[in-house]
Amino acid sequence: MNPSSASTDAPKESLGILLGLVRTELVRAMEAQIAAKGMDLRYIQFIILKRLAVLGPMTATELARSVELDGGAMTRQLDQLESKGYLRRCPHEQDRRALRIELTAEGNALWQELTSCNDRVLAAAQRSLSDAERKRLHTYLERVLSALRDKD
């Protein structure tokens, strides 16, 4: 048996395992980029800042749903990010009982700085793909996500 055929005969990871491994490596690479900048920030906190920067202010419930955290975990993350001065809780305009979470100027500046880290990690992850392959991969992943979210 020649070595090249052994690699093609090896069993492939399942889609679920492969997606999980890719996510783990993306998280690891992003946290390494953040640590290299000397920042005390976890990946989930980066994602929270990213969601607020991209989608704008929202309630804690909406934010928790968008990053897939339960309420208690979201409260802990918000407390930490607020204590660092990256976000603030403001009264909601339409609902007196709710608070709206928004980035502070410091949080927005941090997001701008971390964008280049995120871009480097994603570029490295896709460096073996052509532009056409990158577009197809993105399209395929959007379709898989849509199919999984479709309840009908």
MDAnalysis code that builds the backbone (N, CA, C; Angstrom):
import MDAnalysis as mda
import numpy as np

u = mda.Universe.empty(456, n_residues=152, atom_resindex=np.repeat(np.arange(152), 3), trajectory=True)
u.add_TopologyAttr("name", ["N", "CA", "C"] * 152)
u.add_TopologyAttr("resid", np.arange(1, 153))
u.add_TopologyAttr("resname", ["MET", "ASN", "PRO", "SER", "SER", "ALA", "SER", "THR", "ASP", "ALA", "PRO", "LYS", "GLU", "SER", "LEU", "GLY", "ILE", "LEU", "LEU", "GLY", "LEU", "VAL", "ARG", "THR", "GLU", "LEU", "VAL", "ARG", "ALA", "MET", "GLU", "ALA", "GLN", "ILE", "ALA", "ALA", "LYS", "GLY", "MET", "ASP", "LEU", "ARG", "TYR", "ILE", "GLN", "PHE", "ILE", "ILE", "LEU", "LYS", "ARG", "LEU", "ALA", "VAL", "LEU", "GLY", "PRO", "MET", "THR", "ALA", "THR", "GLU", "LEU", "ALA", "ARG", "SER", "VAL", "GLU", "LEU", "ASP", "GLY", "GLY", "ALA", "MET", "THR", "ARG", "GLN", "LEU", "ASP", "GLN", "LEU", "GLU", "SER", "LYS", "GLY", "TYR", "LEU", "ARG", "ARG", "CYS", "PRO", "HIS", "GLU", "GLN", "ASP", "ARG", "ARG", "ALA", "LEU", "ARG", "ILE", "GLU", "LEU", "THR", "ALA", "GLU", "GLY", "ASN", "ALA", "LEU", "TRP", "GLN", "GLU", "LEU", "THR", "SER", "CYS", "ASN", "ASP", "ARG", "VAL", "LEU", "ALA", "ALA", "ALA", "GLN", "ARG", "SER", "LEU", "SER", "ASP", "ALA", "GLU", "ARG", "LYS", "ARG", "LEU", "HIS", "THR", "TYR", "LEU", "GLU", "ARG", "VAL", "LEU", "SER", "ALA", "LEU", "ARG", "ASP", "LYS", "ASP"])
u.atoms.positions = np.array([
    [0.855, -1.182, 0.000],
    [0.000, 0.000, 0.000],
    [0.893, 1.235, 0.000],
    [0.681, 2.123, -0.929],
    [1.548, 3.308, -0.948],
    [0.982, 4.392, -0.044],
    [1.851, 5.249, 0.530],
    [1.417, 6.247, 1.527],
    [0.353, 7.201, 1.024],
    [0.375, 7.533, -0.261],
    [-0.617, 8.501, -0.752],
    [-2.019, 7.903, -0.775],
    [-2.132, 6.601, -1.053],
    [-3.468, 6.004, -1.056],
    [-3.996, 5.832, 0.358],
    [-3.103, 5.694, 1.340],
    [-3.546, 5.560, 2.732],
    [-4.263, 6.815, 3.193],
    [-3.775, 7.969, 2.776],
    [-4.423, 9.209, 3.209],
    [-5.783, 9.397, 2.558],
    [-5.954, 8.899, 1.330],
    [-7.256, 9.041, 0.678],
    [-8.243, 8.002, 1.185],
    [-7.720, 6.873, 1.717],
    [-8.594, 5.834, 2.241],
    [-9.010, 6.080, 3.686],
    [-8.348, 7.019, 4.365],
    [-8.648, 7.294, 5.768],
    [-10.079, 7.804, 5.892],
    [-10.776, 7.375, 6.951],
    [-12.159, 7.843, 7.121],
    [-12.199, 9.356, 7.351],
    [-13.167, 9.987, 6.769],
    [-13.370, 11.430, 6.933],
    [-14.173, 11.666, 8.204],
    [-13.925, 12.812, 8.817],
    [-14.709, 13.194, 9.995],
    [-16.146, 13.470, 9.562],
    [-17.074, 13.257, 10.462],
    [-18.465, 13.602, 10.171],
    [-18.584, 15.119, 10.081],
    [-19.621, 15.596, 9.450],
    [-19.827, 17.033, 9.303],
    [-19.876, 17.712, 10.668],
    [-20.588, 17.121, 11.614],
    [-20.701, 17.713, 12.947],
    [-19.364, 17.817, 13.651],
    [-18.581, 16.751, 13.613],
    [-17.257, 16.765, 14.244],
    [-16.363, 17.773, 13.547],
    [-16.377, 17.775, 12.229],
    [-15.534, 18.690, 11.466],
    [-15.876, 20.155, 11.764],
    [-17.156, 20.481, 11.809],
    [-17.562, 21.853, 12.133],
    [-17.138, 22.227, 13.547],
    [-17.272, 21.287, 14.478],
    [-16.846, 21.533, 15.855],
    [-15.348, 21.769, 15.949],
    [-14.562, 20.981, 15.227],
    [-13.112, 21.143, 15.232],
    [-12.691, 22.478, 14.621],
    [-13.359, 22.863, 13.538],
    [-13.059, 24.153, 12.900],
    [-13.369, 25.283, 13.875],
    [-14.513, 25.214, 14.545],
    [-14.873, 26.257, 15.518],
    [-13.844, 26.330, 16.643],
    [-13.436, 25.173, 17.159],
    [-12.449, 25.136, 18.240],
    [-11.147, 25.805, 17.815],
    [-10.704, 25.528, 16.609],
    [-9.457, 26.123, 16.120],
    [-9.602, 27.616, 15.876],
    [-10.758, 28.057, 15.390],
    [-10.995, 29.497, 15.211],
    [-10.966, 30.217, 16.558],
    [-11.609, 29.635, 17.559],
    [-11.616, 30.221, 18.907],
    [-10.194, 30.292, 19.445],
    [-9.470, 29.196, 19.330],
    [-8.092, 29.143, 19.826],
    [-7.227, 30.206, 19.135],
    [-7.338, 30.322, 17.826],
    [-6.540, 31.295, 17.082],
    [-6.919, 32.726, 17.448],
    [-8.209, 32.987, 17.619],
    [-8.645, 34.345, 17.974],
    [-8.195, 34.702, 19.380],
    [-8.310, 33.776, 20.316],
    [-7.851, 34.051, 21.683],
    [-6.339, 34.271, 21.722],
    [-5.596, 33.580, 20.863],
    [-4.143, 33.799, 20.792],
    [-3.843, 35.203, 20.263],
    [-4.599, 35.661, 19.279],
    [-4.430, 37.015, 18.740],
    [-4.726, 38.062, 19.821],
    [-5.796, 37.838, 20.566],
    [-6.188, 38.763, 21.638],
    [-5.113, 38.788, 22.721],
    [-4.625, 37.613, 23.115],
    [-3.582, 37.529, 24.148],
    [-2.292, 38.193, 23.681],
    [-1.962, 38.046, 22.401],
    [-0.743, 38.656, 21.858],
    [-0.799, 40.181, 21.948],
    [-1.998, 40.731, 21.964],
    [-2.173, 42.174, 22.122],
    [-2.185, 42.579, 23.596],
    [-2.067, 41.595, 24.493],
    [-2.036, 41.881, 25.918],
    [-3.394, 42.205, 26.510],
    [-4.444, 41.763, 25.852],
    [-5.806, 42.058, 26.307],
    [-6.359, 40.912, 27.146],
    [-7.105, 41.263, 28.166],
    [-7.771, 40.294, 29.018],
    [-9.210, 40.154, 28.530],
    [-9.385, 39.324, 27.509],
    [-10.691, 39.187, 26.877],
    [-10.834, 37.762, 26.365],
    [-11.984, 37.164, 26.618],
    [-12.280, 35.821, 26.124],
    [-12.981, 35.910, 24.773],
    [-12.989, 34.800, 24.059],
    [-13.618, 34.759, 22.737],
    [-15.089, 35.154, 22.808],
    [-15.815, 34.622, 23.790],
    [-17.243, 34.944, 23.880],
    [-17.451, 36.436, 24.092],
    [-16.545, 37.079, 24.816],
    [-16.653, 38.517, 25.014],
    [-16.387, 39.262, 23.707],
    [-15.436, 38.755, 22.926],
    [-15.205, 39.321, 21.597],
    [-16.475, 39.210, 20.751],
    [-17.129, 38.051, 20.787],
    [-18.355, 37.844, 20.002],
    [-19.460, 38.794, 20.465],
    [-19.571, 39.016, 21.754],
    [-20.572, 39.951, 22.277],
    [-20.291, 41.358, 21.750],
    [-19.041, 41.782, 21.818],
    [-18.676, 43.103, 21.284],
    [-18.964, 43.183, 19.786],
    [-18.651, 42.114, 19.080],
    [-18.889, 42.084, 17.633],
    [-20.375, 42.220, 17.317],
    [-21.208, 41.472, 18.031],
    [-22.656, 41.545, 17.792],
    [-23.187, 42.960, 18.032],
    [-22.735, 43.572, 19.121],
    [-23.184, 44.937, 19.418],
    [-22.678, 45.926, 18.372],
    [-21.442, 45.741, 17.910],
    [-20.880, 46.646, 16.902],
    [-21.605, 46.504, 15.572],
    [-21.930, 45.281, 15.207],
    [-22.551, 45.029, 13.905],
    [-24.062, 45.267, 13.926],
    [-24.722, 44.803, 14.980],
    [-26.189, 44.868, 15.028],
    [-26.726, 46.075, 15.789],
    [-25.887, 46.734, 16.575],
    [-26.324, 47.883, 17.350],
    [-26.886, 47.473, 18.700],
    [-27.301, 48.461, 19.487],
    [-27.815, 48.188, 20.833],
    [-28.998, 47.226, 20.811],
    [-29.080, 46.411, 21.857],
    [-30.185, 45.460, 21.986],
    [-30.344, 45.086, 23.452],
    [-31.429, 44.397, 23.744],
    [-31.634, 43.954, 25.123],
    [-30.681, 42.794, 25.430],
    [-30.506, 42.518, 26.712],
    [-29.650, 41.408, 27.124],
    [-30.208, 40.085, 26.601],
    [-31.513, 39.952, 26.575],
    [-32.144, 38.728, 26.074],
    [-31.851, 38.547, 24.590],
    [-32.006, 39.614, 23.813],
    [-31.715, 39.538, 22.385],
    [-30.241, 39.203, 22.148],
    [-29.379, 39.834, 22.923],
    [-27.947, 39.603, 22.782],
    [-27.595, 38.163, 23.164],
    [-28.168, 37.682, 24.257],
    [-27.919, 36.297, 24.683],
    [-28.341, 35.318, 23.599],
    [-29.495, 35.563, 23.006],
    [-29.996, 34.699, 21.937],
    [-29.049, 34.737, 20.730],
    [-28.526, 35.919, 20.407],
    [-27.686, 36.052, 19.216],
    [-26.313, 35.403, 19.375],
    [-25.862, 35.233, 20.616],
    [-24.565, 34.571, 20.845],
    [-24.737, 33.204, 21.500],
    [-25.986, 32.791, 21.664],
    [-26.336, 31.476, 22.196],
    [-25.795, 31.228, 23.602],
    [-26.075, 32.178, 24.500],
    [-25.757, 32.031, 25.923],
    [-27.052, 32.044, 26.711],
    [-27.067, 31.354, 27.855],
    [-28.234, 31.438, 28.726],
    [-28.168, 32.759, 29.499],
    [-29.254, 33.122, 30.132],
    [-29.358, 34.406, 30.825],
    [-28.295, 34.624, 31.883],
    [-28.037, 33.620, 32.707],
    [-27.044, 33.752, 33.769],
    [-25.643, 33.967, 33.219],
    [-25.285, 33.188, 32.204],
    [-23.959, 33.336, 31.590],
    [-23.829, 34.705, 30.931],
    [-24.896, 35.168, 30.297],
    [-24.853, 36.487, 29.653],
    [-24.668, 37.579, 30.698],
    [-25.372, 37.487, 31.811],
    [-25.237, 38.493, 32.870],
    [-23.794, 38.576, 33.353],
    [-23.152, 37.427, 33.569],
    [-21.744, 37.417, 34.007],
    [-20.836, 38.086, 32.981],
    [-21.049, 37.778, 31.701],
    [-20.217, 38.381, 30.648],
    [-20.460, 39.888, 30.567],
    [-21.715, 40.293, 30.662],
    [-22.036, 41.731, 30.609],
    [-21.427, 42.463, 31.800],
    [-21.497, 41.850, 32.980],
    [-20.893, 42.464, 34.172],
    [-19.398, 42.693, 33.954],
    [-18.720, 41.676, 33.427],
    [-17.277, 41.800, 33.191],
    [-16.967, 42.873, 32.151],
    [-17.695, 42.857, 31.053],
    [-17.444, 43.843, 29.992],
    [-17.799, 45.258, 30.449],
    [-18.845, 45.376, 31.257],
    [-19.215, 46.691, 31.785],
    [-18.157, 47.192, 32.765],
    [-17.626, 46.307, 33.608],
    [-16.601, 46.713, 34.576],
    [-15.309, 47.151, 33.879],
    [-15.074, 46.643, 32.679],
    [-13.898, 47.041, 31.895],
    [-14.155, 48.310, 31.088],
    [-15.417, 48.785, 31.119],
    [-15.761, 50.019, 30.413],
    [-16.092, 49.855, 28.946],
    [-16.360, 48.612, 28.483],
    [-16.599, 48.360, 27.067],
    [-18.066, 48.465, 26.652],
    [-18.977, 48.350, 27.611],
    [-20.398, 48.496, 27.291],
    [-21.121, 49.103, 28.476],
    [-22.350, 49.521, 28.217],
    [-23.186, 50.069, 29.295],
    [-24.610, 49.578, 29.095],
    [-25.310, 49.544, 30.220],
    [-26.730, 49.198, 30.214],
    [-27.500, 50.507, 30.326],
    [-28.402, 50.733, 29.384],
    [-29.178, 51.966, 29.342],
    [-30.663, 51.624, 29.389],
    [-31.478, 52.530, 29.921],
    [-32.922, 52.281, 29.905],
    [-33.431, 52.105, 28.473],
    [-34.338, 51.169, 28.301],
    [-34.960, 50.919, 27.001],
    [-35.987, 52.008, 26.737],
    [-36.045, 52.501, 25.508],
    [-36.960, 53.605, 25.184],
    [-38.434, 53.218, 25.288],
    [-38.775, 51.987, 24.869],
    [-40.183, 51.580, 24.850],
    [-40.613, 50.741, 26.049],
    [-39.674, 50.149, 26.765],
    [-40.028, 49.245, 27.855],
    [-39.261, 49.647, 29.114],
    [-39.975, 50.226, 30.077],
    [-39.325, 50.701, 31.309],
    [-38.648, 49.590, 32.092],
    [-39.134, 48.354, 31.921],
    [-38.573, 47.241, 32.683],
    [-37.290, 46.703, 32.070],
    [-37.029, 47.033, 30.810],
    [-35.884, 46.453, 30.094],
    [-34.710, 47.416, 30.023],
    [-33.549, 46.840, 29.835],
    [-32.340, 47.622, 29.612],
    [-31.821, 47.322, 28.214],
    [-31.204, 48.302, 27.637],
    [-30.599, 48.158, 26.326],
    [-29.083, 48.136, 26.531],
    [-28.413, 47.194, 25.885],
    [-26.962, 47.069, 25.998],
    [-26.344, 47.759, 24.793],
    [-25.371, 48.629, 25.046],
    [-24.697, 49.305, 23.935],
    [-23.207, 49.437, 24.222],
    [-22.429, 49.537, 23.153],
    [-20.990, 49.733, 23.294],
    [-20.698, 51.147, 23.769],
    [-19.660, 51.283, 24.584],
    [-19.146, 52.604, 24.934],
    [-18.140, 52.995, 23.853],
    [-17.609, 54.193, 23.936],
    [-16.564, 54.615, 22.994],
    [-15.357, 53.678, 23.121],
    [-15.030, 53.271, 24.359],
    [-13.915, 52.344, 24.578],
    [-14.205, 50.983, 23.954],
    [-15.439, 50.529, 24.081],
    [-15.829, 49.255, 23.484],
    [-15.772, 49.297, 21.973],
    [-16.195, 50.406, 21.411],
    [-16.143, 50.550, 19.957],
    [-14.693, 50.606, 19.475],
    [-13.831, 51.312, 20.204],
    [-12.409, 51.381, 19.841],
    [-11.774, 49.993, 19.926],
    [-12.128, 49.238, 20.967],
    [-11.609, 47.882, 21.107],
    [-12.073, 47.022, 19.939],
    [-13.345, 47.134, 19.590],
    [-13.879, 46.367, 18.462],
    [-13.100, 46.697, 17.192],
    [-12.836, 47.971, 16.953],
    [-12.080, 48.367, 15.758],
    [-10.694, 47.726, 15.761],
    [-10.069, 47.680, 16.915],
    [-8.740, 47.073, 17.023],
    [-8.798, 45.566, 16.804],
    [-9.830, 44.925, 17.322],
    [-9.944, 43.477, 17.207],
    [-10.394, 43.022, 15.817],
    [-10.966, 43.917, 15.045],
    [-11.402, 43.562, 13.699],
    [-10.236, 43.052, 12.866],
    [-9.078, 43.693, 13.001],
    [-7.918, 43.239, 12.227],
    [-7.461, 41.851, 12.690],
    [-7.559, 41.570, 13.982],
    [-7.234, 40.230, 14.490],
    [-8.180, 39.198, 13.883],
    [-9.450, 39.509, 13.889],
    [-10.469, 38.619, 13.334],
    [-10.203, 38.380, 11.848],
    [-9.894, 39.445, 11.118],
    [-9.612, 39.322, 9.690],
    [-8.407, 38.410, 9.440],
    [-7.357, 38.558, 10.262],
    [-6.160, 37.715, 10.105],
    [-6.477, 36.244, 10.359],
    [-7.248, 35.976, 11.400],
    [-7.596, 34.586, 11.730],
    [-8.419, 33.968, 10.600],
    [-9.410, 34.696, 10.112],
    [-10.258, 34.157, 9.052],
    [-9.491, 33.994, 7.741],
    [-8.592, 34.923, 7.448],
    [-7.763, 34.803, 6.239],
    [-6.860, 33.576, 6.339],
    [-6.254, 33.366, 7.510],
    [-5.386, 32.205, 7.705],
    [-6.180, 30.907, 7.568],
    [-7.393, 30.905, 8.096],
    [-8.229, 29.703, 8.039],
    [-8.593, 29.338, 6.600],
    [-8.660, 30.343, 5.737],
    [-9.096, 30.116, 4.353],
    [-7.965, 30.249, 3.334],
    [-6.730, 30.290, 3.796],
    [-5.607, 30.573, 2.893],
    [-5.428, 29.539, 1.789],
    [-5.890, 28.322, 2.010],
    [-5.737, 27.299, 0.966],
    [-6.899, 27.298, -0.027],
    [-7.840, 28.226, 0.132],
    [-9.003, 28.288, -0.750],
    [-8.888, 29.448, -1.730],
    [-9.356, 29.228, -2.942],
    [-9.438, 30.323, -3.916],
    [-10.609, 31.223, -3.528],
    [-10.704, 32.383, -4.146],
    [-11.832, 33.277, -3.871],
    [-13.156, 32.593, -4.182],
    [-13.216, 31.870, -5.279],
    [-14.446, 31.162, -5.652],
    [-14.790, 30.099, -4.610],
    [-13.780, 29.381, -4.110],
    [-14.020, 28.355, -3.095],
    [-14.489, 28.980, -1.787],
    [-13.927, 30.129, -1.438],
    [-14.368, 30.831, -0.224],
    [-15.843, 31.207, -0.331],
    [-16.235, 31.725, -1.473],
    [-17.638, 32.109, -1.671],
    [-18.547, 30.885, -1.607],
    [-18.118, 29.794, -2.247],
    [-18.927, 28.565, -2.212],
    [-19.036, 28.022, -0.790],
    [-17.919, 28.003, -0.062],
    [-17.950, 27.526, 1.323],
    [-18.938, 28.341, 2.140],
    [-18.882, 29.649, 2.006],
    [-19.799, 30.525, 2.749],
    [-21.248, 30.217, 2.370],
    [-21.500, 30.071, 1.092],
    [-22.849, 29.759, 0.617],
    [-23.320, 28.415, 1.164],
    [-22.452, 27.403, 1.129],
    [-22.815, 26.082, 1.639],
    [-23.131, 26.135, 3.130],
    [-22.292, 26.831, 3.888],
    [-22.526, 26.916, 5.333],
    [-23.817, 27.679, 5.638],
    [-24.114, 28.729, 4.878],
    [-25.385, 29.441, 5.062],
    [-26.557, 28.518, 4.782],
    [-26.448, 27.686, 3.747],
    [-27.524, 26.758, 3.408],
    [-27.699, 25.692, 4.488],
    [-26.592, 25.178, 5.024],
    [-26.670, 24.187, 6.102],
    [-27.340, 24.817, 7.324],
    [-26.922, 26.023, 7.678],
    [-27.521, 26.717, 8.825],
    [-29.005, 26.952, 8.602],
    [-29.357, 27.393, 7.423],
    [-30.767, 27.635, 7.103],
    [-31.584, 26.336, 7.208],
    [-31.041, 25.246, 6.705],
    [-31.742, 23.967, 6.767],
    [-31.930, 23.513, 8.209],
    [-30.916, 23.741, 9.049],
    [-31.032, 23.334, 10.447],
    [-32.028, 24.206, 11.219],
    [-32.128, 25.457, 10.824],
    [-33.064, 26.368, 11.508],
    [-34.482, 26.240, 11.000],
    [-34.656, 25.697, 9.819],
    [-35.988, 25.531, 9.218],
    [-36.727, 24.436, 9.956],
    [-37.802, 24.807, 10.628],
    [-38.558, 23.847, 11.440],
    [-39.617, 23.091, 10.642],
    [-39.798, 23.447, 9.387],
    [-40.851, 22.793, 8.580],
    [-40.343, 21.607, 7.814],
])
